[in-house]
Amino acid sequence: MTARPPVPATILTGFLGAGKTTLLNHLLRESRNEKIAIIENEFGEINLDSRLLTQNAEIEIIELTNGCVCCTVRGELTAALQDLLDRRDAGTLAFDRLTLETTGLADPAPVVQTFFVDDSLRERFRLDAVITLIDSEHAQKQLDEHRVAVSQVGFADRLLLTKTDRITDDDKALLIDRLRKINARAPIIEVVHGQLPPESWLDLHAFNLESPLAVDEAFVAPNANAPVFVPIRQPRTLLNRSWNDSITSRVLEAGEMDLVRVGAWMESLIETHGNDMLRYKGILAIAGEPRRLIVQGVHKVVGFDYGELWRTEEARRSVLVVIGRELQFDAMESGFKATQFE
């Protein structure tokens, strides 16, 4: 029997009231040609029009009008994911992709790690991206008062701003400036009433070691109706505002690296600071190696793989984006540069 390709999985997170269910409803209306399994990783009912098919103490399975499947997980996530796969293998449940919506008070870290630490889940699911919704009206207060809200931003591969019609342009610029300091690598898109094309947040391949490194340099798509990012002009008077968020990001840059040195440095970095590094991803130019070395990690779970060849006309530069909690970035940057080939 030919093995089926892994199921793409998207983690949808964001603080309470950010609009996750509204976005999912729009996805279900737009997705007519594929079946989607949606896991609601929290207690309580799901705010989707549907009819109950099966119910037990662990999972409630609901069939939606467009053929999608929805599960409310009240037990352990790994067991619930495996249950979905068992039903799919048995032919009693059909789905083409998985979207996992976390509770608004959840740190995404354990959910992300679930897809890496279990061998069967790692082979059967392809973790695609972490999508974080931001309630523009209340985000500043949430980021000030709730550590988990900052963590949700830090883990994101894409940030979706909701309710921007309820704040001024200056307040929006301040918020975007703060989000960029927390997470420099996640593109930002404005979303109105959850109406965002699926291609803007699905199939991003953010956890693919061969995917290119995207460092967001002030790109935002207001009221996006297509996955296009345009520069946002921020009032200069607002750019000096500083935040005391425990989670921030830094882009480390250097030239060609010595493989032995950078390997030892990465090993030491992960051992010492892995618990505080939420996400990190880089493309390294290794002296004498024609291929790019791709690095990607979540806390202490890290992967290395060689990717595409460096182009002849391309500058062989090493870039590592690190998002973490209370990290000594200056020392980290010095250590990174010290691994350059001499």
Secondary structure, 3 states (H helix, E strand, C coil): CCCCCCEEEEEEEECCCCCHHHHHHHHHHHCCCCCEEEEEECCCCCCCCCEEEEECCCEEEEECCCCCEEEEECCCHHHHHHHHHHHHHHCCCCCCEEEEEECCCCCCHHHHHHHHHCHHHHHHEEEEEEEEEEECCCHHHHHHHCHHHHHHHHHCCEEEEECHHHCCHHHHHHHHHHHHHHCCCCCEEEECCCCCCHHHCCCCCCCCCCCCCCCCCCEEECCCCCCCCEECCCCHHHCCCCCCCCEEEEEEEECCECHHHHHHHHHHHHHHHHHHEEEEEEEEEECCCCEEEEEEEECCEEEEEEEEECCCCCCCCEEEEEEEECCCHHHHHHHHHCCECC
